[in-house]
């Protein structure tokens, strides 16, 4: 027999269960903000738009790209670090996240403690390219010209401590030459400045020079990986001239520290599906943005390893920001 007391207990239990279910809807239950810490049309932006468009299709939800550029990515990163850890704010950043820790005297966040690395998305290979008026066609030519015009050649980057800056600084150190660094607000602005004749060269993610490789607006010289890439086998590796030169990077997805593990795991699994989707993988790989998925644990190890490694690279560059 159902008594008034038992009915009351039953109704209370139902209310609790429904309330719990209502407070924890299936993730994602609303649009997700994806903060890209560099300007539109750069390699970071290209990766984010390709991958998170696919994520939207997989999860039947909007992943809205929000470009927040400036200070080598720190402006966007600070926004994400201070966002609620609920899975509705995701950051796409490069290796510069940990490089900045060795550049800035003060930072508004801790790159290793204030974020969870959900997954790496792609490996990143850079390409050395020059303005076509520069009389060089090989890395050897480039180094010889830099040596003969010591301190005169200008190279651009996405900002102090960005991969374009550190990779070229490392090359200059290993080759024993001096060049002048000109920071811009992103890799694409640096490429456009070179095309316009404002600077002489860039060593930048291939995706940022990819639209111009079949034109006469710039001249590709070499790639930054230890060996030639499968996508551009005709373009030599810098290491063929400068022994042991190697500078590759990555792009990854992050959420604020404290984000529940079930959400991190779901994002990780869906990102794996997205970057290994044949169509997305082909579009990324065409620009040497090779799909590269990791677990959160492996990503954490990579972040710590790169943090330690880049300390020396930044020191060699002489870069610092007060």
N, C-alpha and C positions, 0 to 999 in steps of 0.2 A: 504494500500500500504506500502510495506517495503521500507523505505528510507535508504540511506547510513548511516544516523545518527542513526536510530533505529537498523540497522544491527550491527553497531559498538558497541552500548550499549549491544545488545544481546550477541555478541561474547565476550565482556569484562566480562559480568556476567557469561557466561559459563566457561571462563578461570579461574575466581575467584573461582567458585564452584568446578571445577575439581582440582584446586590447593589446595583448602582446604581439599577435600577428599583425595588427594594424600599425604598431610602432616600429616593426621591422619588416617593411615591404621588400619584395624581391629587388635586389640591386642589379642594374640602376633603375630606379623608379621615376627619374626625371633627367633632364639634360645634364651632361657632364662638361665642365669647363676644362679645356686643355690649354694650359699656359705654355706658349712657345717663347723662350727667352731671347730669341733673336728675330730680326725683321722678316717680313714676308719674302718669299722667293729664294731664300737661302737654303742650304742643305738641311738644316734643322727643321725648317718650315716644310720643305718637300716631304721629308720622312713623316712628320707628324700628320700632314694632310692625307697622305696615302694610307698610312696605317690606321688612323682613327676614323677615316671614312669607312674603311672595312669593318672596324669595330662597331660602328653604328649599324651597319647592315647585319652583323652577327647578333647584336643584342637588341635590335629594333628600338634604338634610342639615339638621340642626338649627342655627338661629341663635338662641342663648339670650340674652334681654334681661336685663341686670344693671344695675339702677338704683343709681348711686353718686353721690348728691347731696351738695352742700355746698361752701361757699367759692366760689360763683359758677361751679361746674363744675370747679374746680381739683382737688378730691379725686379725681374720676373720671379726669381728664386725667393726673394723676400716675401713677395705676395703669397706664394705657395706655402712657405714655411709658416706663415701666420694664418693660413686658412684652416677651417674646421677639418679635423681628420676623419672625414666621413665618406671618402671615395669620390666626392663630387668635384674635386679639384685635382688635376693631374698635371705634372710638369714634364716637358721634354727638354732635355739638356744634353750637353756633350761632356767630354772629359774636362772641359774648362771648369766644371763645377768644383773639382778638387784642385785644379791648378790655381784657382783664385785664392785658395787658402794660403798660398805661399807668396801672393802678390800684395794683398791688402793688410794693412796694419790692424784694421778693425773691420769686422763683418757683422751684419745684422742676423746671422744664423751660423750654425755649425754644419758644414757640408756632410759630415759623417754621422751626426746625431739627430739632426732636425728633419731628415728625410728617410723614407724607405725606398730603396731601389727596387722597383717592381720587376723590371726585366730590361736587359739590353735589347735594342731593336735592330741595329745594323753596325757592322764594322765600317770604318771610315778611312778611305785612302785619299791622300791629297795629290794634287798635280801642280808641278812648277810650270808656270806659263808666263810669257813675256809679251810686251807690246811688239807688234811686227816690225817696228822701225829699229828695234834693238838688234845689233848685228851678232846674234847668237842663235845657234841651232841645237846645241848639245849642252849638257851639264858642264862639260869641260870648258866650252866657250864661255858659258855664264860665269864660271869661277874666274877664268882668265880676265874677263872684262871687269869683274868686281875688284880684282886685284890691281888692275891697271888704273882703275878709277876709284881708288879706295875712299870709301865714305860718301861717294856721289850717287850710287844707285839707290833708288827708292823702292821699297816693297810695302804692300798694303796688307792690312789684317782686319779682322772683325773687332779689334780692340786689344788693349794691352793684356797679354797673357792668354789670348785666344790661340787656338791651334795654329792659325796662320802665322802668328807672331813667334811662338815657341819653335815651330818646325823650321822656319827660316833662320831663326837665331841659332838653332842647333847646327844647321847646315853651314852657316857662316863660321861658327866656332870650329867645326870639324875640318873645314876647308881653309881656315886661316885667312879669312877676308872680312872686310868691314862694309856694312851697308846701313842705310838709314830706314828706320821703321816709321810708317805713317798709319796710325790707327783710324779706322772708320767705324760706323755704327753697325756694321754687319759685313759678312763676306761678300755678298752681292754688290753692295756699294763700293767695296774695294775693287772688285772685278770691273765694274763700270768705270771707275776712276782710271784704271789701267787702260781700258779700251779708249777712253777719252784723252789719254796721254798725260794725265796728272802724275802717274807713277810708272815705274818701269816693269814691275813684276809682282806676281803673287804666288804663294804656295798654299793652295786652298782646296777644300773638298771638291772632288771632281764634279759633283752635281752643280757647283756654282759656275764652272766654266763649260759644262756640257753643252749648253745651247749655242756656244760659239765655236765648238771644235771643228766644224766643217765650214767655217767662214774664214775670212782673212783679217778678222778684227783682233785676233790674238794668236800666239804661236805656242802650242804645247811642247814642253821640253822633256819632262820626266815625271815619274810617279814616286811617291814617298815610301811605298811598301818595299820589303827586302828584295822581292822579285817582281817581274813584270806582271801586270794583271791579265786575267783571261779576257777581259772585255776590250783592252787596248794593248794587245801584244806587240804592236809596232812601236810603242812608246817605252823607252828604256826606264829602268829604275835608277834613281839617284845613286843607289848603292853600287851600281856598275862602275861608277866613277869615284865616289867617296865611300871607301870600304866601311862596312858595318853601319852605314846610315840606315835608320829605320824609324819612321814616325807614322804610326797609324793610331786612330782614335776610335770612338764609338758614340752612338746616340743611345739614350736610355729613357725610360719612363719612371717617374718618381711620384710618390704621394707624401703628404705630411706625416711625420712620426706620430705614432698613436693610432693610425688607421687600422681598423680591425683586420686580423689575419684572414678571415674568410673573404673579405673584399680584395685584399692583396692577392690571394690565391686565385680568385675568379678572374681578376684583371690579368694575372700572369698567364693563365690558361688561354684566355681569349686573345691576348697579344701573340701568343705562340701560333694560334690558328691564323691570325692576320698576317704575320710576317712570313709564314710558310705557305700561304695561299699562292698557287702558281702564278696568278696574274700580278699580284702585289710583289711577289718575290722577283718576277721578271722585270717589272718596272724599276724596282730598287737596284737590282743587279746591273741593269743597263748603264747605270751611272756610277758603278763600283760602290754602291751602298749595299754591301752584301748582308743579307739577313743574318742576324746573330741573336739568338734567343738564349736567355739564361734563367736559372731559378733565382729567387731573391737571395738565397744563401750564397750562391756563386757570384752574384752581382756585388754583394757586400764585400767579398774577398777581393774582387777586381777593384772596387773603389779604394780599399785600403792599400792595395799594391800600387795603384796609379798615384795615390796621394804621396806615397813614399818616393816613387820614381820621379815624379814631376818636381819634387823639391829641388833636386839637382839640376834639372833642365831649366827651371826658373832662375836658379842661381847663376847658371851659365849665361842666361839672357841679360842679366843685370837689371831686369825689370822689377819695379816695385811701385806701389801706389800708397800714398800717405792716407 
